[in-house]
């Protein structure tokens, strides 16, 4: 096990090797995440409406 000073030095060295995304990349991926989340929400809302309508139709036959 390395001593704490070595650990900190090694950690800083590894962080220096990281290729950080540009501001534009962060913005684009953030927008893509919001768009995909919105599309998923719309899809599940439509599925919910469809299932609800189907169940109401089925239950209406027996009620």
N, C-alpha and C positions, 0 to 999 in steps of 0.2 A: 504494500500500500504506500502510495506516495505521500510525502508530507504536504500540508496545506499550501505552502508557497509554490511548490512544483505544480500542484493541481491548478492553482490560479494561473500560473504561467502557461500551462498547457491549454487551459480553457481559453485564455486570451488568444493564443496562437490559432486554435481551431476556429474561433469566431472571426478572426482575420481572414480565414480561407473561404468564408461563406460569401456566395454571390447574392447580394441583396437585390430584390426586384426594384425596378425604377418606379417613379411616381405614376407614370402612365400605365405600367403593368398592373400596379395595385388598383388604380382607378378602373381599368377595364375588367379585371377579374371581380372586383366588387360589384360592378354593374351587372356582370353575367350572373353572379350569385343571386342578386335581387330579381333579375328577370326570371331565372329558373325557379326561384321560390314562388314568384307570382304565378307562373304557369302551372306549377304543381298545385298551388292553392285553388286556382280556377278549375283544374282537372278534378280534384277531389270534391269541390263544391258541386260540380255537375254530376259526378257519380252519386253524391249524397242526394241531390234533388231527384235523380233517376230512381234510386232505390226507394226513396220516400214515396214517390208517385206510384211506383209499382206495388209497394206494400199497401198503400191506401186503396189502390184499385182492387187488390186481392181481398183486403179486409172489407171493402165496400160490398163485395159480392155476398159475403156471409152475414153482413150486419144489416 
